[in-house]
Amino acid sequence: MQSFPYIITIASEKGGVGKTTLATNLAIYLAAMRTDLPVTIFSFDNHFTIDHMFEIKGQKQKGSVQDFLMGAQAATLAHTGQYGVDYIPSSADLGQVLGRFTGPMTLARMLAESGLSGIVIIDTRPDLNPLTQNALYAADRVIIPVKDMPSLENCKNIFALFDRHGMDKKTLALLPCLIDSRIKFDGVFRDQKTLLRAFAANRGYRSLDCFISKSPKVESLNTNPDGKIYPILTHARGTEVHGQFARITRDVLRSFDATPEPRSCLYARWLAEKEGQKKESYLARLEGLAERCLICGAVLTEKPQGRGYYYESSDRAVRGFLHRDCFADMLCGTLYGLYNGSQAHSAARAVIAEKASRSVSLFLPREQEGSYTLDFMQFTQAGELAFQKEFPLAGFAEGQFDGLHDRLYLFLNEGLSGFEGKLRQGEWLTVHAVDPRNPEQVLHEQNYRQLLKLQARIGDQLRA
């Protein structure tokens, strides 16, 4: 048994082509023809036909399609319904979840992590909204019911969608539905199904060998005095449609058996590889951290408390953590010439530290005629310049310390040192505030990606 679901999406932009009848009865036939195969169905439409078909009275609901689309695992929401089919109850309004599906593969990820197995059938709305598009991308097989020329014409939008995103159109197949066998034509195209298939082939669309006839008996299963919805398998024996659904089901099972790894499995593997790469990248960033605080020189494994800032050079060659107190003291000396013990130091230090915790501090040394100046800037978290000050680095080129800027000189030398005692030309250091309780969190993939985007915006301004 496959541990990941094989996805069948039933889709058409045209209403009234028999999508839901196809989806529900295909689920029942699959469960009947292979009793050990899990079959799950859910709908993105709000007509609740699936619920009326499969619900067992008195059964306590675990959740709905809306809960699934909001992040709940599908396997925890699936109800064991009638005819051996599992279903996820429908929801009246899914409009509020559409914002979560701006990416084309969101549903594919959710299905890969759904905990479902066997075959999953998705009944979509008669439009190409984000949920329908996601269901198309996630599918191992897409069945598009067509009953007339308008519904065939609408197929072009689904095929164009696959073209735009470079998706394999082999998953797409048209199924002539609601074919009235009484309608005959003169010439080669003798009936509706032959005509529709011919026009489909002319447009480059693939059609299934099967078709579904129009049947008053089948129509009565959905609309009757009992107010119930009956399945074709048990209530339309002896009709053409009964045998046609059996042929469609056998065709689906052949495809299922010939697919050792459905798309959900492949996507789960890709996710695992991606997570592995993230972990490797994170570990690499950890291994590249400087062992010491570049300002006070303390070994950070021996003095891990108080790490409140993360620094990184613009070429990403050097990175590490700084103690909060060390950085605040260095800024006091750099910006205002204040040092420990001076009367104004503690008050200024508190203001400077608070501002630094909300900003990205940038140190850009510039060499001109053998001497250095420092361009110090602070940017908002949106990358906007908020403060700038330039001042000379007296004695820096000669390696002299003046007692006031010693910490700054150590920081620049350790962070930007190059060949022959000079700094790496054109490079700078940025310093970002981090959570002292978990400073390494800044190196996690998503956080680090945001940090790089911010540094890129700052770099663009420097080069402008």
PLY file of the C-alpha trace (Angstrom):
ply
format ascii 1.0
element vertex 464
property float x
property float y
property float z
element edge 463
property int vertex1
property int vertex2
end_header
0.00 0.00 0.00
1.32 3.46 -0.90
2.07 5.61 2.12
1.39 8.79 0.14
-1.88 9.56 -1.63
-2.45 9.34 -5.36
-4.41 12.49 -6.22
-7.25 12.67 -8.74
-8.62 16.15 -9.42
-11.97 16.58 -11.15
-12.02 20.02 -12.77
-13.99 22.11 -15.24
-14.72 25.80 -15.49
-18.15 24.95 -16.85
-20.89 24.08 -14.41
-23.42 21.32 -15.01
-21.00 18.91 -16.70
-21.29 16.20 -14.04
-18.14 16.91 -12.00
-19.53 16.01 -8.61
-21.46 12.99 -9.92
-18.22 11.76 -11.44
-16.18 12.43 -8.28
-18.58 10.81 -5.82
-19.41 7.75 -7.88
-15.80 7.18 -8.90
-14.93 7.10 -5.18
-17.64 4.50 -4.53
-16.60 2.31 -7.46
-12.93 2.47 -6.39
-13.77 1.42 -2.83
-16.00 -1.41 -4.12
-13.59 -2.77 -6.73
-10.61 -2.73 -4.37
-11.82 -3.06 -0.80
-8.36 -2.77 0.77
-7.65 0.54 -0.96
-8.25 3.69 1.12
-10.35 6.17 -0.84
-10.86 9.71 0.43
-12.88 12.50 -1.15
-13.44 16.17 -0.41
-14.82 19.17 -2.26
-13.91 22.83 -2.66
-17.51 23.59 -3.71
-20.22 24.54 -1.24
-23.13 22.36 -2.40
-22.53 19.64 0.28
-23.34 16.83 -2.15
-20.41 14.83 -0.84
-21.71 15.14 2.72
-25.21 14.04 1.71
-23.79 11.07 -0.16
-21.39 9.74 2.45
-22.35 10.99 5.91
-23.53 8.50 8.51
-26.22 9.92 10.77
-25.13 10.47 14.33
-21.47 10.53 13.42
-19.56 13.22 15.30
-17.70 15.63 13.05
-13.95 16.05 13.51
-13.62 19.11 11.31
-14.08 20.28 7.75
-12.26 21.13 4.54
-11.76 24.61 5.93
-9.80 23.18 8.88
-7.65 21.20 6.47
-6.93 24.25 4.35
-6.06 26.23 7.48
-3.36 23.70 8.35
-4.94 20.73 10.15
-3.71 17.31 9.03
-6.23 15.78 6.63
-6.02 12.29 8.16
-7.33 13.66 11.47
-10.38 15.17 9.72
-11.41 12.31 7.44
-14.64 10.56 8.44
-15.38 6.95 7.59
-18.50 7.32 5.45
-20.96 5.13 3.66
-19.90 2.68 0.93
-16.43 2.35 2.47
-15.39 5.85 1.39
-13.68 8.34 3.70
-14.64 11.97 3.29
-13.72 15.35 4.75
-16.90 17.37 5.43
-17.49 20.37 3.20
-17.47 24.02 4.26
-19.94 26.75 3.34
-17.34 29.43 2.64
-13.70 28.92 1.76
-13.13 32.49 0.58
-11.21 33.42 3.71
-8.55 30.74 3.12
-7.69 31.77 -0.45
-4.93 34.08 0.78
-3.01 31.06 2.04
-2.82 29.61 -1.49
-1.02 32.28 -3.46
1.75 29.75 -4.17
0.95 26.99 -6.69
2.31 24.12 -4.57
0.75 24.90 -1.19
-1.86 22.17 -1.46
0.76 19.70 -2.76
2.74 20.23 0.45
-0.36 19.80 2.59
-1.29 16.57 0.82
2.27 15.27 1.12
2.02 15.84 4.87
-1.67 14.83 5.12
-1.20 11.35 6.54
-3.59 10.02 3.87
-2.81 7.07 1.63
-4.49 5.27 -1.27
-6.47 7.51 -3.61
-7.71 11.02 -2.84
-10.35 12.60 -5.09
-10.73 16.38 -5.14
-13.95 17.90 -6.46
-13.27 21.51 -7.47
-15.36 24.60 -8.07
-16.32 25.57 -11.68
-13.61 28.24 -11.82
-9.83 28.56 -11.74
-9.48 30.18 -8.32
-6.29 29.53 -6.28
-7.72 26.36 -4.70
-8.58 24.87 -8.09
-5.14 25.77 -9.43
-3.47 24.15 -6.43
-5.60 21.02 -6.91
-4.53 20.85 -10.55
-0.82 21.17 -9.72
-1.03 18.54 -6.96
-2.80 15.92 -9.09
-1.38 12.71 -10.48
-4.39 12.68 -12.76
-6.82 15.42 -13.80
-10.14 14.38 -15.31
-11.97 17.18 -17.14
-15.65 16.38 -17.89
-16.94 17.91 -21.14
-20.50 17.62 -22.39
-20.67 20.19 -25.21
-18.63 22.71 -27.18
-18.78 25.48 -24.54
-17.33 23.15 -21.89
-14.70 21.97 -24.39
-13.82 25.57 -25.19
-13.28 26.30 -21.48
-10.63 23.58 -21.30
-8.15 25.90 -22.99
-7.71 27.83 -19.74
-6.61 24.74 -17.81
-4.18 23.70 -20.55
-2.84 27.28 -20.79
-2.31 27.29 -17.02
-0.14 24.19 -17.29
1.81 25.74 -20.19
2.53 28.92 -18.21
3.95 26.98 -15.28
5.76 24.33 -17.31
3.63 21.52 -15.89
3.38 18.11 -17.56
0.07 18.03 -19.46
0.10 14.23 -19.58
-1.85 14.30 -16.33
-4.76 16.04 -18.11
-7.49 14.05 -19.86
-10.96 14.96 -21.10
-13.93 12.72 -20.39
-17.07 13.13 -22.54
-19.98 13.25 -20.08
-23.76 13.37 -20.26
-23.63 12.11 -23.84
-27.10 11.74 -25.37
-26.92 8.61 -27.54
-30.10 9.67 -29.39
-28.28 12.56 -31.06
-26.74 11.50 -34.39
-24.85 13.41 -37.06
-24.25 12.78 -40.74
-20.68 12.16 -41.85
-17.58 11.10 -39.94
-18.61 12.59 -36.60
-21.64 10.37 -36.09
-22.40 11.20 -32.45
-21.59 13.62 -29.61
-18.67 11.72 -28.08
-16.95 11.27 -31.46
-17.43 14.96 -32.27
-16.09 16.13 -28.91
-13.06 13.84 -29.11
-12.30 15.03 -32.64
-12.42 18.69 -31.65
-10.34 17.91 -28.54
-7.68 16.14 -30.61
-7.61 19.08 -33.03
-6.73 21.33 -30.08
-4.06 18.93 -28.82
-6.12 17.65 -25.87
-6.05 14.02 -24.80
-9.36 12.23 -24.14
-10.09 9.08 -22.20
-11.37 6.07 -24.15
-14.34 5.94 -21.78
-17.37 8.24 -21.73
-20.49 8.69 -19.61
-23.95 8.63 -21.15
-26.86 10.86 -20.28
-29.35 8.78 -18.30
-32.73 9.74 -16.82
-32.25 6.93 -14.31
-28.99 8.43 -13.07
-30.50 11.91 -12.93
-33.26 10.57 -10.68
-30.63 9.39 -8.18
-29.80 13.01 -7.33
-33.32 14.43 -7.48
-36.09 12.27 -6.00
-38.96 12.43 -3.46
-36.74 10.83 -0.82
-34.44 13.85 -0.85
-31.43 11.52 -0.92
-28.51 10.99 -3.25
-28.09 7.39 -4.35
-24.98 5.87 -5.92
-24.92 4.51 -9.46
-23.22 1.32 -8.27
-26.23 0.17 -6.24
-29.18 2.01 -7.80
-28.49 2.12 -11.54
-27.65 -1.48 -12.32
-28.50 -2.44 -15.87
-27.85 1.04 -17.24
-25.06 1.98 -19.67
-23.68 4.35 -17.07
-23.19 1.51 -14.58
-20.81 -0.27 -16.94
-19.15 2.96 -18.05
-18.18 3.83 -14.49
-16.74 0.33 -14.08
-14.52 0.92 -17.14
-13.41 4.35 -15.91
-12.59 2.87 -12.50
-10.50 0.07 -14.00
-8.63 2.67 -16.06
-7.91 4.72 -12.92
-6.74 1.64 -11.00
-4.34 0.75 -13.83
-2.83 4.21 -13.62
-2.68 3.96 -9.84
-0.89 0.61 -9.96
1.55 1.92 -12.57
2.52 4.86 -10.33
4.92 3.61 -7.65
5.62 7.15 -6.46
2.74 9.62 -6.71
3.37 13.34 -6.84
2.75 13.68 -3.12
5.58 11.21 -2.47
7.94 13.03 -4.81
7.00 16.34 -3.22
7.53 14.92 0.29
10.98 13.74 -0.75
11.77 17.17 -2.20
10.62 18.77 1.05
12.82 16.40 3.06
15.81 17.19 0.86
15.11 20.89 1.18
14.86 20.63 4.96
18.11 18.67 4.96
19.78 21.40 2.95
18.44 24.01 5.36
19.86 22.04 8.27
23.23 21.69 6.56
23.28 25.41 5.76
22.37 26.24 9.35
25.13 23.99 10.70
27.59 25.55 8.26
26.66 29.00 9.50
27.12 27.83 13.09
30.54 26.37 12.30
31.59 29.64 10.69
30.96 31.73 13.80
33.90 33.48 15.42
34.90 31.87 18.72
35.32 35.16 20.55
33.50 38.43 21.01
35.56 40.70 18.73
35.24 43.60 21.16
36.21 42.14 24.53
37.99 39.02 23.26
36.13 36.66 25.61
35.57 33.09 24.39
31.83 32.89 23.77
31.51 29.25 24.81
32.91 30.28 28.20
30.86 33.45 28.41
27.69 32.80 26.35
25.44 35.00 28.48
24.61 38.44 27.15
25.10 37.74 23.45
22.76 40.40 22.12
24.10 41.20 18.64
25.03 39.30 15.50
27.55 40.78 13.08
28.44 39.78 9.55
30.78 41.23 6.95
29.34 42.26 3.61
31.26 39.47 1.86
29.97 36.98 4.50
33.54 35.94 5.27
33.25 36.79 8.97
30.31 36.38 11.33
29.72 36.00 15.03
28.06 37.31 18.17
28.85 40.31 20.37
27.96 40.86 24.00
25.30 43.53 24.46
27.36 45.47 26.98
30.47 45.36 24.82
28.65 46.74 21.80
26.88 49.47 23.78
30.16 50.58 25.37
31.89 50.61 21.99
29.16 52.82 20.51
29.40 55.21 23.42
33.09 55.67 22.80
32.78 55.77 19.02
29.87 58.21 18.78
30.28 60.46 21.80
33.73 59.87 23.30
32.17 58.59 26.51
33.77 55.77 28.47
33.15 53.81 31.64
33.37 55.97 34.71
32.48 59.25 33.05
29.53 61.10 34.53
27.29 60.98 31.41
28.23 57.46 30.39
25.43 55.42 31.98
22.59 57.67 30.76
23.97 57.93 27.22
24.70 54.23 27.12
21.06 53.36 27.90
19.79 55.60 25.09
22.38 54.33 22.61
21.74 50.68 23.50
17.98 51.10 23.11
18.39 52.67 19.68
20.87 50.01 18.56
18.42 47.26 19.58
15.92 48.65 17.04
18.42 49.35 14.25
20.96 47.74 11.99
24.34 49.34 12.63
26.81 49.55 9.77
30.57 50.19 9.95
32.21 51.19 6.66
35.90 52.17 6.91
37.30 54.12 3.96
40.99 54.53 3.13
42.31 57.68 1.53
45.97 58.63 1.19
47.10 56.16 3.82
44.60 57.13 6.53
41.15 55.82 7.43
37.81 57.38 8.19
34.76 55.52 9.42
31.33 55.95 7.95
28.91 54.80 10.67
25.22 54.40 9.77
22.10 53.03 11.35
19.19 51.69 9.32
15.63 50.81 10.24
14.41 47.21 9.94
12.88 48.29 6.63
16.34 49.23 5.34
15.89 53.02 5.51
18.80 55.20 6.61
18.05 56.69 10.04
21.45 58.03 11.23
24.87 58.71 9.73
28.14 60.02 11.11
31.65 60.12 9.71
34.80 60.58 11.77
38.53 59.94 11.39
40.21 56.81 12.71
43.34 58.44 14.03
46.29 56.05 14.18
44.27 53.16 12.84
46.43 52.64 9.74
49.56 52.61 11.92
48.08 50.11 14.36
48.08 52.62 17.23
45.50 52.57 20.02
44.36 55.74 21.71
42.53 54.23 24.70
39.18 55.55 23.51
38.68 53.73 20.20
40.55 50.56 21.08
37.41 48.40 21.03
36.31 49.81 17.69
39.77 49.26 16.17
39.82 45.65 17.37
36.35 45.08 15.94
37.28 46.50 12.51
40.61 44.72 12.35
39.19 41.32 13.30
36.11 41.68 11.12
37.59 43.19 7.97
41.31 42.35 7.97
42.81 41.51 4.59
46.32 41.14 3.20
49.42 43.02 4.35
47.66 44.45 7.39
45.08 46.33 5.32
41.31 46.00 5.45
39.37 44.28 2.69
38.64 47.10 0.30
35.02 48.17 -0.03
33.68 45.74 2.60
31.69 46.68 5.67
30.25 45.16 8.84
26.60 45.12 9.83
25.44 44.46 13.37
21.92 43.14 14.07
20.17 42.88 17.42
19.19 39.31 18.39
17.24 37.64 21.18
19.78 37.02 24.00
17.78 33.97 25.11
18.33 32.26 21.76
20.79 34.24 19.61
21.40 31.32 17.21
17.81 31.71 16.00
19.00 34.46 13.68
20.81 31.76 11.69
17.70 29.66 11.07
16.81 29.55 7.39
13.83 31.90 7.34
15.36 34.44 9.73
18.69 34.40 7.95
17.00 34.83 4.58
15.26 37.95 5.90
18.58 39.23 7.23
20.21 38.79 3.82
17.34 40.63 2.11
17.79 43.51 4.52
21.53 43.60 3.93
20.92 43.57 0.17
18.64 46.61 0.46
21.29 48.40 2.52
23.99 47.45 0.00
21.91 48.88 -2.85
21.75 52.22 -1.03
25.50 52.26 -0.45
26.16 51.64 -4.12
23.61 54.20 -5.32
0 1
1 2
2 3
3 4
4 5
5 6
6 7
7 8
8 9
9 10
10 11
11 12
12 13
13 14
14 15
15 16
16 17
17 18
18 19
19 20
20 21
21 22
22 23
23 24
24 25
25 26
26 27
27 28
28 29
29 30
30 31
31 32
32 33
33 34
34 35
35 36
36 37
37 38
38 39
39 40
40 41
41 42
42 43
43 44
44 45
45 46
46 47
47 48
48 49
49 50
50 51
51 52
52 53
53 54
54 55
55 56
56 57
57 58
58 59
59 60
60 61
61 62
62 63
63 64
64 65
65 66
66 67
67 68
68 69
69 70
70 71
71 72
72 73
73 74
74 75
75 76
76 77
77 78
78 79
79 80
80 81
81 82
82 83
83 84
84 85
85 86
86 87
87 88
88 89
89 90
90 91
91 92
92 93
93 94
94 95
95 96
96 97
97 98
98 99
99 100
100 101
101 102
102 103
103 104
104 105
105 106
106 107
107 108
108 109
109 110
110 111
111 112
112 113
113 114
114 115
115 116
116 117
117 118
118 119
119 120
120 121
121 122
122 123
123 124
124 125
125 126
126 127
127 128
128 129
129 130
130 131
131 132
132 133
133 134
134 135
135 136
136 137
137 138
138 139
139 140
140 141
141 142
142 143
143 144
144 145
145 146
146 147
147 148
148 149
149 150
150 151
151 152
152 153
153 154
154 155
155 156
156 157
157 158
158 159
159 160
160 161
161 162
162 163
163 164
164 165
165 166
166 167
167 168
168 169
169 170
170 171
171 172
172 173
173 174
174 175
175 176
176 177
177 178
178 179
179 180
180 181
181 182
182 183
183 184
184 185
185 186
186 187
187 188
188 189
189 190
190 191
191 192
192 193
193 194
194 195
195 196
196 197
197 198
198 199
199 200
200 201
201 202
202 203
203 204
204 205
205 206
206 207
207 208
208 209
209 210
210 211
211 212
212 213
213 214
214 215
215 216
216 217
217 218
218 219
219 220
220 221
221 222
222 223
223 224
224 225
225 226
226 227
227 228
228 229
229 230
230 231
231 232
232 233
233 234
234 235
235 236
236 237
237 238
238 239
239 240
240 241
241 242
242 243
243 244
244 245
245 246
246 247
247 248
248 249
249 250
250 251
251 252
252 253
253 254
254 255
255 256
256 257
257 258
258 259
259 260
260 261
261 262
262 263
263 264
264 265
265 266
266 267
267 268
268 269
269 270
270 271
271 272
272 273
273 274
274 275
275 276
276 277
277 278
278 279
279 280
280 281
281 282
282 283
283 284
284 285
285 286
286 287
287 288
288 289
289 290
290 291
291 292
292 293
293 294
294 295
295 296
296 297
297 298
298 299
299 300
300 301
301 302
302 303
303 304
304 305
305 306
306 307
307 308
308 309
309 310
310 311
311 312
312 313
313 314
314 315
315 316
316 317
317 318
318 319
319 320
320 321
321 322
322 323
323 324
324 325
325 326
326 327
327 328
328 329
329 330
330 331
331 332
332 333
333 334
334 335
335 336
336 337
337 338
338 339
339 340
340 341
341 342
342 343
343 344
344 345
345 346
346 347
347 348
348 349
349 350
350 351
351 352
352 353
353 354
354 355
355 356
356 357
357 358
358 359
359 360
360 361
361 362
362 363
363 364
364 365
365 366
366 367
367 368
368 369
369 370
370 371
371 372
372 373
373 374
374 375
375 376
376 377
377 378
378 379
379 380
380 381
381 382
382 383
383 384
384 385
385 386
386 387
387 388
388 389
389 390
390 391
391 392
392 393
393 394
394 395
395 396
396 397
397 398
398 399
399 400
400 401
401 402
402 403
403 404
404 405
405 406
406 407
407 408
408 409
409 410
410 411
411 412
412 413
413 414
414 415
415 416
416 417
417 418
418 419
419 420
420 421
421 422
422 423
423 424
424 425
425 426
426 427
427 428
428 429
429 430
430 431
431 432
432 433
433 434
434 435
435 436
436 437
437 438
438 439
439 440
440 441
441 442
442 443
443 444
444 445
445 446
446 447
447 448
448 449
449 450
450 451
451 452
452 453
453 454
454 455
455 456
456 457
457 458
458 459
459 460
460 461
461 462
462 463
